[in-house]
Amino acid sequence: MNVVTKTSTSWFSRLGGALTGALFGLVLLIVAIVALFWNEGRSVATYKSLEEGLSIVVSTDASRIDPALDGKLVHIESDVTPASDVVDADTGISVAGAIGLARKVEMYQWVEEKSSKTEKTLGGGEETVTTYSYSKEWSSEAQDSSEFKEPSGHENPEFWLPSSETLVEKAQLGAFTVAGSQIASVGAREALPVTDETAAAASEALGYPGEGRSVMQALYFGADEKAPQVGDTKVRFEKILLPEVSIVGMQHGDRLMEYTTGNGYTLFLLAAGREPFAKMFADSQASNVVLTWIIRVAGIFGLFIGFALILRIFSVIGDVIPFVGSLIAFGTGLVSFVMAIAVGVIVIAIGWFAVRPLLSIGLLVGVAAIVWAYSKYGRKAPVTPAA
């Protein structure tokens, strides 16, 4: 059953909302500019830190500890030997030879979906029609039915078993010892089948003896997996495997720790398998570039939203006649886009000036060219020839 609601917003209310949005937009501009500037500093510092590390790292044999390298940045390649089995505390399910065990829980629940359609009305107001629809789905997140628009008839039980991840406390890398949490991030994940025997034991450990069973190699709670009911739960397990690992870190006795470079940044590089340190540093530099661009794009998008919120009041004023407001909104959107690119590139250029002044100057020249081109060509209205 769908639930449909209709709400109307007056032009004066929208105008007040636009003014509030403009204040939020100003805050968003400041946050985006700070984030962009911080990102450039982080990127440069990370680049320098990796360059320093590459110049001083020493490869050493993992099978023995060289006291002369204590406190130094070292690179090792080694087999990984977990110090113990990994045990899921709630179910008692365990796995040997792995560095971790992940538990993924899904429950069959009512899920609410919301869709809205807004239309402008004469006089600058808006009318919004919202439709709430409900369906039963498997979900790994608890769906709080008390927050539904129509909770009656769509009640969900408590999500009684959360997903979790258990890591081995220690692992041996030859003569070195590391914590499981230090190396688990590069481990491969492989499904751990649940047998009838382990399902029965896990069900009893959870306090539901005889209720859980093995269904398609998962632990299943419910009467019929082919016709699931709300509240049915399935639990899958994955073992985290890492037969071999390569690490760049500071040698501290028989431990490997983060190494602090001259600019205060820390290094602890990981790779599954056996990899030379040159490739590990190159991969880290590439990851730094990717992260830098992700934050740049997010920052410029934040600037665009900020400028759009500040200029939105003009389209709301124009919405007294709906199509006029739409034309103004298109124009302010274009202006917001150009201003976001310009401000974003300027901030990036300032961030790089101390390291790459020529690049900074080039970026600033590019911004000036974009602004000039927009002011000369982008704002000219097309000329309609006489009939």
Beta strands, then each sheet from edge to edge (+ up, - down):
strand 1: 3-9
strand 2: 58-59
strand 3: 73-79
strand 4: 81-82
strand 5: 86-87
strand 6: 94-95
strand 7: 100-120
strand 8: 126-139
strand 9: 164-167
strand 10: 170-173
strand 11: 176-179
strand 12: 188-192
strand 13: 212-215
strand 14: 218-221
strand 15: 233-241
strand 16: 244-252
strand 17: 255-257
strand 18: 259-260
strand 19: 266-267
strand 20: 269-272
sheet 1: 1+ 8- 7+ 9-
sheet 2: 1+ 8- 7+ 15- 12+
sheet 3: 1+ 8- 7+ 15- 14+ 13-
sheet 4: 2+ 3+ 16- 17+
sheet 5: 2+ 3+ 16- 20+
sheet 6: 4+ 10- 11+
sheet 7: 5+ 6-
sheet 8: 18+ 19-
end
